[in-house]
Amino acid sequence: METRELVDIEELLPPKPRAPKPSDCCGSGCCPCVHDIYEQDLKTWKKECELIRNGGREEEPHAISAVQPEKWKEFEIIKINDINNNTYLYTFKLNDDEHLGLNIGHHLIVKQRINGKAVTRQYTPVSAINKRGSFEVLIKIYPTGKITPIIKEWKVGDLIPWRGPFGSFTYKINSYKRILMLAAGTGIAPMYQIIKSILENEDDETFVRLYYASKSFSNILLRDELSNYCQFWNFTMCHYLSGEVDMGQKRYREEAMDRRMAKDDIRQELVKGQVDSTLVLVCGTKSFDKDMVNAAKDANIPNQNIFKF
Ligand SMILES: Cc1cc2nc3c(=O)[nH]c(=O)nc-3n(C[C@H](O)[C@H](O)[C@H](O)COP(=O)(O)OP(=O)(O)OC[C@H]3O[C@@H](n4cnc5c(N)ncnc54)[C@H](O)[C@@H]3O)c2cc1C
């Protein structure tokens, strides 16, 4: 008879708490509500699982920062996922004891040679800031752009030079009651990193609302991941689709508008809470950023509470 020498660690994990059904909530605003209790149980469960997976250790040993701001270092591409024909998710290899050592919302710089000249561009990893063993970058290709047509030629096994981290965004948990994120296209990258970090930190009780502009449903980046995050009590979002003709593709529980994001949407959202305890984050194209910053200012959000990536 075959003997199993290794116990599958996943079999040792406690059962995952069951999500309440819509009918379990009486809808009268109980505090805590069944959904809050479920979120809390889920956090406790995740922590217990992590502890078991770590062999009972509370914390993993210190990771080594894999990148430096002043020195280029090459990283190997280990996976390329085609997200929607013009946007790709690139996974780069790190050693098992290495992470990027980023602060949330910070980015890296990549270098490529074009006609003998070095050209650099910024990219914000979408993987967790403390993830070990690999990091992921989401890049949109512009056929008339300078660097991205070169990036489109990247293959698994290529070595790509990066340095970093860079960025001036600083975030302290619970320093704002709510964050309104206004993103367009690949502007989702820094937002996603921040959302991930807030929702996966059980001590962070900041409420996050995301307005995300894309052309159509098929152009939405990280759609599944964002939908999953909507199960958290402190995250909601709305898609704004400027060129979608078939709104029938909207999924159950997704909020979506078949139009561009307007100044009035921002104003109406911002009047729902106190302006001085609200942070507004903006990341998109130049004209999108300008319109959104102006909309936040018009809604009396103080300048120091508005950050443009
Ligand atoms: C902090 C930061 C983080 C970023 N993170 C990401 C990320 O995670 N993912 C991502 O995909 N991008 C990100 N970007 C954008 C990225 O750095 C590049 O700007 C982008 O990839 C385009 O590079 P490119 O050289 O191909 O295009 P560029 O040559 O810079 O051109 C970009 C676009 O503008 C058009 N264009 C260029 N010049 C002009 C002009 N004079 N007039 C009109 N149109 C023009 C081009 O045709 C193209 O469509 C980030 C940018 C910043 C500042």
Ligand as a Chemical Component Dictionary entry (heavy atoms), coordinates in Angstrom:
data_LIG
# 
_chem_comp.id                   LIG 
_chem_comp.type                 NON-POLYMER 
_chem_comp.pdbx_formal_charge   0 
_chem_comp.three_letter_code    LIG 
# 
loop_
_chem_comp_atom.comp_id 
_chem_comp_atom.atom_id 
_chem_comp_atom.alt_atom_id 
_chem_comp_atom.type_symbol 
_chem_comp_atom.charge 
_chem_comp_atom.model_Cartn_x 
_chem_comp_atom.model_Cartn_y 
_chem_comp_atom.model_Cartn_z 
_chem_comp_atom.pdbx_ordinal 
LIG C1  C1  C 0 3.816  57.090 -12.429 1  
LIG C2  C2  C 0 3.372  56.423 -13.718 2  
LIG C3  C3  C 0 2.959  55.088 -13.686 3  
LIG C4  C4  C 0 2.541  54.457 -14.862 4  
LIG N1  N1  N 0 2.121  53.160 -14.805 5  
LIG C5  C5  C 0 1.692  52.548 -15.944 6  
LIG C6  C6  C 0 1.247  51.196 -15.925 7  
LIG O1  O1  O 0 1.244  50.533 -14.882 8  
LIG N2  N2  N 0 0.848  50.641 -17.099 9  
LIG C7  C7  C 0 0.855  51.341 -18.290 10 
LIG O2  O2  O 0 0.474  50.776 -19.339 11 
LIG N3  N3  N 0 1.282  52.617 -18.338 12 
LIG C8  C8  C 0 1.707  53.227 -17.211 13 
LIG N4  N4  N 0 2.182  54.516 -17.292 14 
LIG C9  C9  C 0 2.360  55.146 -18.640 15 
LIG C10 C10 C 0 3.722  54.705 -19.247 16 
LIG O3  O3  O 0 4.795  55.210 -18.453 17 
LIG C11 C11 C 0 3.947  55.192 -20.689 18 
LIG O4  O4  O 0 3.708  56.566 -20.738 19 
LIG C12 C12 C 0 3.037  54.475 -21.677 20 
LIG O5  O5  O 0 3.304  53.081 -21.657 21 
LIG C13 C13 C 0 3.240  54.982 -23.108 22 
LIG O6  O6  O 0 4.579  54.847 -23.472 23 
LIG P1  P1  P 0 5.036  54.916 -25.014 24 
LIG O7  O7  O 0 6.496  55.299 -25.027 25 
LIG O8  O8  O 0 4.685  53.696 -25.786 26 
LIG O9  O9  O 0 4.135  56.045 -25.616 27 
LIG P2  P2  P 0 4.488  57.557 -25.815 28 
LIG O10 O10 O 0 5.433  57.716 -26.954 29 
LIG O11 O11 O 0 4.923  58.159 -24.552 30 
LIG O12 O12 O 0 3.026  58.039 -26.233 31 
LIG C14 C14 C 0 1.820  57.678 -25.500 32 
LIG C15 C15 C 0 0.572  57.929 -26.356 33 
LIG O13 O13 O 0 0.480  59.270 -26.661 34 
LIG C16 C16 C 0 0.538  59.426 -28.056 35 
LIG N5  N5  N 0 1.408  60.582 -28.274 36 
LIG C17 C17 C 0 2.726  60.658 -28.123 37 
LIG N6  N6  N 0 3.158  61.901 -28.373 38 
LIG C18 C18 C 0 2.066  62.628 -28.694 39 
LIG C19 C19 C 0 1.849  63.980 -29.058 40 
LIG N7  N7  N 0 2.865  64.863 -29.137 41 
LIG N8  N8  N 0 0.593  64.388 -29.342 42 
LIG C20 C20 C 0 -0.448 63.518 -29.262 43 
LIG N9  N9  N 0 -0.307 62.219 -28.910 44 
LIG C21 C21 C 0 0.937  61.791 -28.653 45 
LIG C22 C22 C 0 1.128  58.171 -28.624 46 
LIG O14 O14 O 0 0.747  57.924 -29.960 47 
LIG C23 C23 C 0 0.571  57.185 -27.705 48 
LIG O15 O15 O 0 -0.753 56.890 -28.105 49 
LIG C24 C24 C 0 2.565  55.168 -16.111 50 
LIG C25 C25 C 0 2.975  56.509 -16.143 51 
LIG C26 C26 C 0 3.357  57.135 -14.961 52 
LIG C27 C27 C 0 3.777  58.579 -15.027 53 
# 
loop_
_chem_comp_bond.comp_id 
_chem_comp_bond.atom_id_1 
_chem_comp_bond.atom_id_2 
_chem_comp_bond.value_order 
_chem_comp_bond.pdbx_ordinal 
LIG C1  C2  SING 1  
LIG C2  C3  SING 2  
LIG C2  C26 DOUB 3  
LIG C3  C4  DOUB 4  
LIG C4  N1  SING 5  
LIG C4  C24 SING 6  
LIG N1  C5  DOUB 7  
LIG C5  C6  SING 8  
LIG C5  C8  SING 9  
LIG C6  O1  DOUB 10 
LIG C6  N2  SING 11 
LIG N2  C7  SING 12 
LIG C7  O2  DOUB 13 
LIG C7  N3  SING 14 
LIG N3  C8  DOUB 15 
LIG C8  N4  SING 16 
LIG N4  C9  SING 17 
LIG N4  C24 SING 18 
LIG C9  C10 SING 19 
LIG C10 O3  SING 20 
LIG C10 C11 SING 21 
LIG C11 O4  SING 22 
LIG C11 C12 SING 23 
LIG C12 O5  SING 24 
LIG C12 C13 SING 25 
LIG C13 O6  SING 26 
LIG O6  P1  SING 27 
LIG P1  O7  DOUB 28 
LIG P1  O8  SING 29 
LIG P1  O9  SING 30 
LIG O9  P2  SING 31 
LIG P2  O10 DOUB 32 
LIG P2  O11 SING 33 
LIG P2  O12 SING 34 
LIG O12 C14 SING 35 
LIG C14 C15 SING 36 
LIG C15 O13 SING 37 
LIG C15 C23 SING 38 
LIG O13 C16 SING 39 
LIG C16 N5  SING 40 
LIG C16 C22 SING 41 
LIG N5  C17 SING 42 
LIG N5  C21 SING 43 
LIG C17 N6  DOUB 44 
LIG N6  C18 SING 45 
LIG C18 C19 SING 46 
LIG C18 C21 DOUB 47 
LIG C19 N7  SING 48 
LIG C19 N8  DOUB 49 
LIG N8  C20 SING 50 
LIG C20 N9  DOUB 51 
LIG N9  C21 SING 52 
LIG C22 O14 SING 53 
LIG C22 C23 SING 54 
LIG C23 O15 SING 55 
LIG C24 C25 DOUB 56 
LIG C25 C26 SING 57 
LIG C26 C27 SING 58 
# 
